[in-house]
Amino acid sequence: MNQKTDNGNNEIQNTEKKSDLKSISQALEMVYDDDLAYIQSSEMPDKIISSTGNVYLEEVPTNPDNGNKYYWLDNSSSGTNNDQEYCISIEFIKGSYFKCSQDGCETDTSCSENSNN
């Protein structure tokens, strides 16, 4: 595969990853609307569901590169212990980051310098 084709595949994968994180973020915002709090977890939940039982994302998408869960900043009692914030991120193949949090989504920043995306 030549470099031009590799770059095209990288862009497709990066677009898919951004879409995944935006979908997860939208589901988390719907949970917040129901519960006035975000899901607290030490790792990325398998599905996004409110405390009232509303399911907003039946199956949380995984990283298309390796099938692993996207990076989730631990907001549980063993982490930041804050149900008013969340952060999910991914490192792109090219080395840049994309993250979504309660403040929205942005490029070139991650949730943590020490994350294993």
TAMODA-V567405 format. One record per residue. N is the residue number from 1. RES is the residue in one small letter. PHI is phi in whole degrees, -180 to 180 (none if undefined). Layout:
n: <N & N>
res: <RES & RES>
phi: <PHI & PHI>
This chain:
n: <1 & 2 & 3 & 4 & 5 & 6 & 7 & 8 & 9 & 10 & 11 & 12 & 13 & 14 & 15 & 16 & 17 & 18 & 19 & 20 & 21 & 22 & 23 & 24 & 25 & 26 & 27 & 28 & 29 & 30 & 31 & 32 & 33 & 34 & 35 & 36 & 37 & 38 & 39 & 40 & 41 & 42 & 43 & 44 & 45 & 46 & 47 & 48 & 49 & 50 & 51 & 52 & 53 & 54 & 55 & 56 & 57 & 58 & 59 & 60 & 61 & 62 & 63 & 64 & 65 & 66 & 67 & 68 & 69 & 70 & 71 & 72 & 73 & 74 & 75 & 76 & 77 & 78 & 79 & 80 & 81 & 82 & 83 & 84 & 85 & 86 & 87 & 88 & 89 & 90 & 91 & 92 & 93 & 94 & 95 & 96 & 97 & 98 & 99 & 100 & 101 & 102 & 103 & 104 & 105 & 106 & 107 & 108 & 109 & 110 & 111 & 112 & 113 & 114 & 115 & 116 & 117>
res: <m & n & q & k & t & d & n & g & n & n & e & i & q & n & t & e & k & k & s & d & l & k & s & i & s & q & a & l & e & m & v & y & d & d & d & l & a & y & i & q & s & s & e & m & p & d & k & i & i & s & s & t & g & n & v & y & l & e & e & v & p & t & n & p & d & n & g & n & k & y & y & w & l & d & n & s & s & s & g & t & n & n & d & q & e & y & c & i & s & i & e & f & i & k & g & s & y & f & k & c & s & q & d & g & c & e & t & d & t & s & c & s & e & n & s & n & n>
phi: <none & -85 & -60 & -62 & -66 & -58 & -63 & -64 & -65 & -60 & -63 & -62 & -65 & -63 & -63 & -64 & -64 & -60 & -62 & -59 & -64 & -66 & -64 & -63 & -62 & -62 & -65 & -64 & -66 & -68 & -61 & -61 & -60 & -75 & -104 & 58 & -162 & -89 & -60 & -103 & -158 & -84 & -149 & -55 & -65 & -77 & -145 & -106 & -139 & -82 & -67 & -88 & 96 & -72 & -95 & -104 & -150 & -62 & -137 & -70 & -64 & -116 & -61 & -67 & -69 & -142 & 79 & -77 & -68 & -69 & -68 & -124 & -73 & -59 & -112 & -78 & -63 & -88 & -111 & -77 & 52 & -136 & -86 & -105 & -151 & -151 & -155 & -128 & -153 & -147 & -95 & -71 & -57 & -79 & 99 & -95 & -113 & -142 & -138 & -129 & -148 & -62 & -94 & 111 & -111 & -154 & -96 & 70 & -149 & -121 & -72 & -152 & -65 & -102 & -72 & -108 & -73>
